[in-house]
Amino acid sequence: MTDQFWMDKALQLASKAEQAGEVPVGAVIVKDGQLIAEGYNQMIRLNDPSAHAEMLAVRQAGAVLQNYRLTDCVLYVTLEPCSMCAGMLVHSRLARLVFGASDYKTGAAGSIMNLVQHPKLNHQLEVTAGVLAEQCAAALSAFFQRRRQEKKLAKQAAVNPALAGAAPEVPDDPA
C-alpha cells in the first residue's frame, strides 16, 4: 500500500467529518501495512477541543495495541498537525507522520514550527508532507468557503428577516 492509498482513506474520513458539520480532517494509523486505527474531527459533536482526528486515531491505536507507545506506526492525516497534536505524536513515539495540506496558521510539523522533529525533544518523527495535498486543501477550502457563505446569509437574514428562507426570484413566464 502506498502513501497515496492511506491518505485517500484519511480523505474519506475527512468527508465524514464534513458531513457531521466538523472541519474536514481525517486520520488513519497503519502498522505493518495494516490499518489499526482511524479518526476524524469531532470537537463540536463531543464538545471536546482535543477531539482532533489525530488525537482520536492515536487513542484508538493505543487501545488496539494495548500500549501508549506506537512505535513502528505511521499516521496519515489530511492536515498538518497543530501543536497539541504534534506534542502528542512525539509522546506516542510514532515512527512516521504523513500529512496532506500544510497549515500556515497553526501547523507544528514544519509550517510555523516543527515540534515533531525538535532536536531537544526525546523523540523525532520522520515526516512526509504534501501527499495528496491538492485534494486535502481543496476539501478544507470548500468547507470554509461554504461556512463563510452561510454566515453571510445568516447575517443578511438577521438584518432583513424577509430574506430568511426566501426563494430566489424567478421572472414571470412571458408565454
Backbone as JSON, one array per atom type, in Angstrom:
{
  "sequence": "MTDQFWMDKALQLASKAEQAGEVPVGAVIVKDGQLIAEGYNQMIRLNDPSAHAEMLAVRQAGAVLQNYRLTDCVLYVTLEPCSMCAGMLVHSRLARLVFGASDYKTGAAGSIMNLVQHPKLNHQLEVTAGVLAEQCAAALSAFFQRRRQEKKLAKQAAVNPALAGAAPEVPDDPA",
  "N": [[0.85, -1.18, 0.0], [0.46, 2.24, -0.72], [1.57, 5.59, 0.2], [-0.27, 7.35, -0.9], [-2.56, 5.75, -1.1], [-3.27, 5.31, 1.62], [-3.62, 7.95, 2.42], [-5.81, 8.6, 0.92], [-7.73, 7.09, 2.25], [-7.77, 8.51, 4.64], [-8.81, 10.91, 3.65], [-11.4, 10.09, 3.03], [-12.4, 9.77, 5.59], [-12.24, 12.42, 6.41], [-14.27, 13.46, 4.9], [-16.45, 12.33, 6.23], [-16.31, 13.77, 8.6], [-16.91, 16.33, 7.64], [-19.54, 15.93, 6.74], [-20.75, 15.75, 9.17], [-20.68, 18.31, 10.01], [-18.28, 19.19, 10.96], [-14.87, 20.45, 10.86], [-13.25, 19.33, 7.99], [-11.17, 16.97, 8.57], [-9.27, 14.08, 8.48], [-7.86, 11.0, 9.74], [-5.65, 8.18, 9.71], [-4.1, 5.31, 11.17], [-1.42, 3.19, 10.58], [0.08, 0.03, 10.86], [2.6, -2.18, 10.1], [1.62, -2.38, 7.48], [-1.11, -2.61, 7.85], [-4.3, -1.29, 8.61], [-4.88, 0.1, 11.71], [-6.17, 1.96, 13.24], [-8.42, 4.79, 13.23], [-9.63, 8.12, 12.73], [-11.62, 11.11, 12.87], [-12.26, 14.64, 12.8], [-14.06, 15.68, 15.64], [-14.76, 17.68, 17.41], [-16.93, 19.47, 17.81], [-19.21, 17.79, 18.01], [-18.52, 16.21, 20.22], [-18.06, 18.12, 22.11], [-15.43, 18.78, 22.82], [-12.36, 20.14, 22.85], [-10.04, 18.77, 22.29], [-10.62, 16.76, 20.53], [-9.45, 16.13, 17.99], [-8.77, 14.75, 14.74], [-6.32, 13.32, 14.66], [-5.79, 12.91, 17.38], [-7.95, 11.3, 18.2], [-7.51, 9.05, 16.59], [-4.99, 8.19, 17.53], [-5.6, 7.59, 20.2], [-7.33, 5.43, 19.76], [-5.56, 3.64, 18.49], [-3.73, 3.15, 20.54], [-5.38, 1.74, 22.29], [-5.97, -0.5, 20.72], [-3.42, -1.65, 20.36], [-2.78, -1.96, 22.97], [-0.94, -0.33, 24.28], [0.73, 2.66, 25.01], [2.77, 3.52, 23.51], [3.45, 3.92, 20.2], [5.29, 2.74, 18.46], [6.81, 1.95, 15.34], [4.57, 2.6, 13.9], [2.58, 4.42, 11.5], [1.19, 7.55, 10.96], [-1.32, 8.91, 9.01], [-2.61, 11.9, 7.96], [-4.93, 14.37, 6.93], [-4.45, 17.09, 7.24], [-1.81, 19.16, 8.29], [-0.57, 18.59, 11.54], [-1.54, 20.38, 14.54], [0.01, 22.2, 17.3], [-0.8, 20.96, 19.71], [-1.52, 18.36, 18.89], [0.87, 17.6, 17.63], [2.68, 17.51, 19.78], [1.55, 15.38, 21.2], [1.94, 13.35, 19.35], [4.71, 13.07, 19.38], [5.04, 12.16, 22.04], [3.73, 9.74, 21.8], [5.45, 8.24, 20.38], [5.36, 7.7, 17.64], [6.51, 6.39, 14.53], [6.45, 7.6, 12.04], [5.08, 10.41, 10.31], [2.68, 11.34, 8.0], [1.38, 13.84, 6.08], [-1.22, 15.73, 4.4], [-2.3, 18.54, 3.45], [-0.59, 21.56, 4.15], [-0.53, 23.63, 7.08], [-0.62, 26.86, 7.45], [-1.25, 28.53, 9.52], [-1.47, 27.24, 12.01], [0.2, 25.05, 11.92], [2.36, 22.54, 13.13], [4.33, 20.88, 12.24], [6.32, 21.7, 10.63], [5.41, 23.96, 9.17], [4.78, 26.49, 10.67], [6.12, 25.97, 12.94], [8.2, 23.28, 14.17], [7.55, 20.86, 15.92], [7.52, 18.07, 15.87], [9.97, 17.24, 15.06], [11.79, 18.4, 16.71], [14.98, 19.05, 17.96], [15.6, 19.03, 20.69], [13.75, 17.49, 21.96], [12.78, 14.23, 23.19], [12.15, 12.41, 21.22], [11.89, 12.12, 17.71], [9.94, 12.39, 14.78], [9.82, 10.85, 11.57], [8.97, 12.71, 8.73], [6.68, 13.12, 6.11], [5.52, 15.34, 3.89], [2.74, 16.82, 2.1], [1.34, 14.83, 0.68], [-1.12, 13.98, -1.55], [-1.86, 16.63, -1.4], [-3.26, 18.68, -2.81], [-5.92, 17.7, -3.03], [-6.56, 17.43, -0.33], [-6.3, 20.09, 0.61], [-8.22, 21.3, -1.01], [-10.62, 20.2, -0.06], [-10.73, 21.32, 2.51], [-10.72, 24.08, 1.86], [-13.13, 24.33, 0.4], [-14.97, 23.7, 2.4], [-14.6, 25.82, 4.3], [-15.17, 28.01, 2.68], [-17.87, 27.55, 2.12], [-18.87, 27.72, 4.72], [-18.31, 30.42, 5.33], [-20.04, 31.64, 3.48], [-22.52, 30.74, 4.46], [-22.56, 32.07, 6.93], [-22.61, 34.69, 6.03], [-25.08, 34.77, 4.74], [-26.75, 34.27, 6.93], [-26.26, 36.54, 8.45], [-27.28, 38.51, 6.74], [-29.95, 37.72, 6.75], [-30.58, 38.27, 9.37], [-30.51, 41.01, 9.42], [-32.43, 41.61, 7.52], [-35.22, 40.1, 7.85], [-37.04, 39.2, 5.95], [-35.54, 38.03, 4.0], [-34.82, 35.59, 4.97], [-34.93, 32.27, 4.29], [-36.15, 32.85, 1.92], [-37.18, 32.21, -1.38], [-35.31, 32.34, -4.42], [-35.94, 35.02, -6.71], [-37.94, 34.43, -9.56], [-38.28, 35.2, -12.89], [-41.36, 36.24, -14.44], [-43.1, 34.05, -16.62], [-43.04, 34.78, -19.96], [-44.77, 33.69, -21.78]],
  "CA": [[0.0, 0.0, 0.0], [1.25, 3.45, -0.86], [1.15, 6.75, 0.99], [-1.48, 7.89, -1.52], [-3.67, 4.86, -0.74], [-3.68, 5.57, 3.01], [-4.13, 9.32, 2.51], [-7.17, 8.56, 0.38], [-8.57, 6.61, 3.36], [-7.92, 9.66, 5.55], [-9.72, 11.85, 2.99], [-12.75, 9.55, 3.2], [-12.8, 10.12, 6.96], [-12.45, 13.88, 6.42], [-15.61, 13.65, 4.36], [-17.39, 12.02, 7.32], [-16.29, 14.93, 9.5], [-17.64, 17.42, 6.98], [-20.97, 15.59, 6.76], [-21.22, 15.98, 10.53], [-20.54, 19.73, 10.32], [-16.96, 19.41, 11.56], [-13.8, 20.77, 9.92], [-12.94, 18.05, 7.36], [-9.83, 16.4, 8.76], [-9.33, 12.65, 8.78], [-6.56, 10.39, 10.05], [-5.56, 6.74, 9.88], [-2.81, 4.81, 11.66], [-1.08, 1.94, 9.93], [1.22, -0.71, 11.4], [2.91, -3.36, 9.28], [0.76, -2.39, 6.3], [-2.49, -2.84, 8.23], [-5.0, -0.21, 9.29], [-5.2, -0.28, 13.09], [-6.99, 2.98, 13.9], [-8.83, 5.9, 12.39], [-10.35, 9.18, 13.42], [-11.93, 12.33, 12.14], [-12.57, 15.71, 13.73], [-15.35, 15.57, 16.32], [-14.75, 18.64, 18.51], [-18.26, 20.02, 18.03], [-20.1, 16.72, 18.46], [-18.11, 15.74, 21.55], [-17.78, 19.26, 22.99], [-14.09, 18.46, 23.3], [-11.38, 20.8, 22.0], [-8.95, 17.86, 21.94], [-11.13, 15.68, 19.67], [-8.92, 16.25, 16.63], [-8.67, 13.46, 14.05], [-5.1, 12.63, 15.09], [-5.95, 12.54, 18.78], [-8.87, 10.17, 18.27], [-6.85, 7.89, 15.98], [-3.93, 7.73, 18.43], [-6.26, 6.93, 21.34], [-7.82, 4.12, 19.3], [-4.4, 2.78, 18.24], [-3.22, 2.73, 21.84], [-6.29, 0.71, 22.81], [-5.8, -1.71, 19.89], [-2.11, -2.23, 20.66], [-2.65, -2.01, 24.42], [0.33, 0.29, 24.57], [0.71, 4.07, 24.65], [3.85, 3.75, 22.54], [3.04, 3.46, 18.88], [6.5, 2.56, 17.64], [6.58, 1.24, 14.07], [3.28, 3.01, 13.31], [2.57, 5.6, 10.63], [-0.05, 8.33, 10.97], [-1.67, 9.66, 7.8], [-3.62, 12.89, 8.31], [-5.16, 15.26, 5.79], [-3.97, 18.44, 7.54], [-0.64, 19.22, 9.18], [-0.99, 18.66, 12.95], [-1.34, 21.57, 15.37], [0.99, 21.96, 18.36], [-1.33, 19.99, 20.66], [-1.4, 17.03, 18.3], [2.28, 17.31, 17.39], [3.26, 17.08, 21.06], [1.02, 14.06, 21.5], [2.58, 12.41, 18.43], [6.05, 12.83, 19.91], [4.9, 11.32, 23.23], [3.27, 8.4, 21.43], [6.6, 7.59, 19.74], [5.09, 7.3, 16.27], [7.7, 6.35, 13.7], [6.37, 8.45, 10.86], [3.91, 11.24, 10.09], [2.45, 11.72, 6.61], [0.22, 14.72, 6.03], [-1.58, 16.27, 3.09], [-2.22, 20.0, 3.34], [0.14, 22.32, 5.17], [-1.36, 24.59, 7.82], [0.24, 28.03, 7.65], [-1.7, 29.28, 10.69], [-1.22, 26.52, 13.27], [0.96, 23.83, 11.65], [3.51, 22.31, 14.02], [5.19, 19.83, 11.68], [7.17, 22.33, 9.63], [4.93, 25.22, 8.57], [5.14, 27.63, 11.51], [7.09, 25.41, 13.88], [8.39, 21.85, 13.89], [7.66, 20.12, 17.18], [7.7, 16.62, 15.68], [11.38, 16.97, 14.79], [12.58, 19.31, 17.53], [16.16, 18.31, 18.42], [15.7, 18.95, 22.15], [12.78, 16.53, 22.47], [13.34, 12.88, 23.3], [11.78, 11.59, 20.06], [11.57, 12.86, 16.49], [9.25, 11.58, 13.78], [10.08, 11.05, 10.15], [7.82, 13.44, 8.2], [6.46, 13.26, 4.67], [4.47, 16.35, 3.72], [2.24, 17.1, 0.76], [0.74, 13.69, -0.02], [-2.47, 14.38, -1.99], [-2.04, 17.97, -0.82], [-4.29, 19.46, -3.51], [-7.23, 17.19, -2.64], [-6.76, 17.75, 1.09], [-6.51, 21.53, 0.71], [-9.48, 21.63, -1.67], [-11.71, 19.84, 0.86], [-10.76, 22.33, 3.56], [-11.11, 25.37, 1.27], [-14.56, 24.29, 0.07], [-15.7, 23.74, 3.67], [-14.56, 27.16, 4.88], [-15.89, 28.91, 1.77], [-19.3, 27.33, 2.36], [-19.17, 28.25, 6.05], [-18.35, 31.89, 5.22], [-21.27, 31.99, 2.76], [-23.63, 30.52, 5.38], [-22.54, 33.16, 7.91], [-23.02, 35.9, 5.32], [-26.53, 34.69, 4.54], [-27.38, 34.41, 8.25], [-26.16, 37.96, 8.82], [-28.24, 39.23, 5.9], [-31.29, 37.38, 7.22], [-30.79, 38.95, 10.65], [-30.76, 42.41, 9.09], [-33.68, 41.67, 6.76], [-35.88, 38.8, 8.04], [-37.76, 38.78, 4.74], [-34.63, 37.23, 3.2], [-34.65, 34.27, 5.58], [-35.67, 31.21, 3.63], [-36.84, 33.32, 0.71], [-36.78, 31.59, -2.64], [-34.85, 33.35, -5.37], [-36.97, 35.5, -7.63], [-37.94, 33.85, -10.9], [-39.06, 36.11, -13.75], [-42.62, 35.71, -14.96], [-43.02, 33.39, -17.91], [-43.67, 35.67, -20.92], [-45.68, 32.95, -22.67]],
  "C": [[0.9, 1.25, 0.0], [0.75, 4.55, 0.07], [-0.15, 7.33, 0.43], [-2.71, 7.05, -1.15], [-4.18, 5.2, 0.66], [-4.2, 6.99, 3.17], [-5.54, 9.39, 1.93], [-8.15, 8.05, 1.45], [-8.81, 7.75, 4.35], [-8.87, 10.7, 4.95], [-11.17, 11.38, 3.1], [-13.28, 9.86, 4.6], [-13.03, 11.62, 7.11], [-13.84, 14.2, 5.89], [-16.69, 13.35, 5.41], [-17.46, 13.19, 8.3], [-17.11, 16.07, 8.9], [-19.15, 17.16, 7.0], [-21.58, 15.83, 8.14], [-21.09, 17.45, 10.94], [-19.23, 20.09, 10.97], [-15.97, 19.83, 10.46], [-13.32, 19.44, 9.33], [-11.48, 17.63, 7.45], [-10.02, 14.95, 9.15], [-7.94, 12.1, 8.99], [-6.69, 8.88, 10.13], [-4.17, 6.4, 10.41], [-2.62, 3.41, 11.12], [0.14, 1.34, 10.62], [1.4, -1.97, 10.57], [1.95, -3.49, 8.1], [-0.71, -2.61, 6.58], [-3.07, -1.62, 8.94], [-5.33, -0.67, 10.71], [-6.09, 0.74, 13.78], [-7.33, 4.08, 12.92], [-9.56, 6.93, 13.25], [-10.65, 10.32, 12.49], [-12.37, 13.36, 13.16], [-13.97, 15.54, 14.32], [-15.45, 16.54, 17.51], [-16.15, 19.15, 18.83], [-19.18, 18.96, 18.63], [-19.79, 16.29, 19.89], [-17.92, 16.86, 22.56], [-16.41, 19.11, 23.64], [-13.06, 19.11, 22.38], [-10.2, 19.9, 21.61], [-9.38, 16.76, 20.97], [-10.74, 15.89, 18.21], [-8.78, 14.85, 16.05], [-7.47, 12.66, 14.54], [-5.24, 12.09, 16.5], [-6.83, 11.3, 18.9], [-8.25, 8.91, 17.68], [-5.77, 7.32, 16.9], [-4.52, 7.03, 19.66], [-6.73, 5.53, 20.95], [-6.65, 3.15, 19.07], [-3.8, 2.28, 19.55], [-4.06, 1.62, 22.44], [-6.11, -0.6, 22.04], [-4.5, -2.42, 20.25], [-1.9, -2.48, 22.14], [-1.28, -1.5, 24.86], [0.23, 1.76, 24.17], [1.82, 4.41, 23.67], [3.49, 3.1, 21.23], [4.24, 3.35, 17.94], [6.14, 1.7, 16.43], [5.23, 1.55, 13.45], [3.46, 4.27, 12.48], [1.2, 6.25, 10.73], [-0.17, 9.07, 9.65], [-2.8, 10.6, 8.19], [-3.72, 13.93, 7.2], [-4.66, 16.68, 5.99], [-2.8, 18.35, 8.51], [-1.1, 19.39, 10.63], [-0.67, 20.0, 13.6], [-0.33, 21.22, 16.47], [0.5, 20.94, 19.39], [-1.13, 18.57, 20.12], [0.06, 16.64, 18.06], [2.97, 16.84, 18.67], [2.81, 15.68, 21.43], [1.67, 13.0, 20.6], [4.0, 12.08, 18.9], [5.96, 11.89, 21.11], [4.45, 9.91, 22.9], [4.34, 7.6, 20.71], [6.28, 7.04, 18.34], [6.37, 7.32, 15.46], [7.65, 7.41, 12.6], [5.04, 9.18, 10.82], [3.85, 11.57, 8.61], [1.23, 12.62, 6.61], [0.02, 15.28, 4.63], [-1.34, 17.75, 3.0], [-1.4, 20.6, 4.48], [-0.81, 23.3, 5.83], [-0.48, 25.77, 8.2], [-0.22, 28.93, 8.78], [-1.34, 28.57, 11.98], [-0.37, 25.27, 13.08], [2.21, 23.69, 12.49], [4.37, 21.13, 13.55], [5.99, 20.41, 10.51], [6.71, 23.67, 9.11], [5.26, 26.44, 9.42], [6.09, 27.24, 12.63], [7.22, 23.93, 13.57], [8.62, 21.09, 15.2], [7.99, 18.65, 16.98], [9.15, 16.25, 15.36], [12.3, 17.89, 15.61], [13.76, 18.55, 18.14], [16.29, 18.18, 19.95], [14.67, 18.0, 22.76], [13.36, 15.12, 22.4], [12.98, 11.96, 22.13], [11.49, 12.52, 18.89], [10.93, 11.88, 15.51], [9.83, 11.85, 12.4], [8.81, 11.71, 9.59], [7.83, 13.43, 6.68], [5.27, 14.2, 4.51], [3.99, 16.39, 2.28], [1.64, 15.93, 0.0], [-0.74, 14.0, -0.29], [-2.84, 15.76, -1.45], [-3.16, 18.75, -1.5], [-5.69, 19.01, -3.11], [-7.55, 17.55, -1.19], [-7.07, 19.23, 1.27], [-7.84, 21.93, 0.09], [-10.67, 21.32, -0.76], [-11.85, 20.89, 1.96], [-11.24, 23.68, 3.02], [-12.6, 25.41, 0.98], [-15.4, 24.38, 1.34], [-15.75, 25.16, 4.23], [-15.25, 28.19, 3.98], [-17.39, 28.78, 2.0], [-19.7, 27.9, 3.71], [-19.24, 29.78, 6.03], [-19.63, 32.34, 4.52], [-22.48, 31.82, 3.67], [-23.71, 31.64, 6.42], [-23.01, 34.46, 7.27], [-24.54, 35.91, 5.14], [-27.27, 34.85, 5.86], [-27.36, 35.86, 8.71], [-27.15, 38.79, 8.02], [-29.67, 38.97, 6.37], [-31.6, 38.07, 8.54], [-31.13, 40.43, 10.42], [-32.12, 42.56, 8.39], [-34.36, 40.3, 6.85], [-36.65, 38.31, 6.83], [-36.88, 37.92, 3.84], [-34.48, 35.81, 3.73], [-35.54, 33.25, 4.89], [-36.4, 31.63, 2.38], [-36.28, 32.61, -0.51], [-36.28, 32.67, -3.57], [-35.97, 33.75, -6.31], [-36.81, 34.86, -8.98], [-38.81, 34.77, -11.76], [-40.34, 35.42, -14.22], [-42.38, 35.1, -16.34], [-43.75, 34.28, -18.93], [-44.71, 34.97, -21.8], [-47.11, 33.01, -22.27]]
}
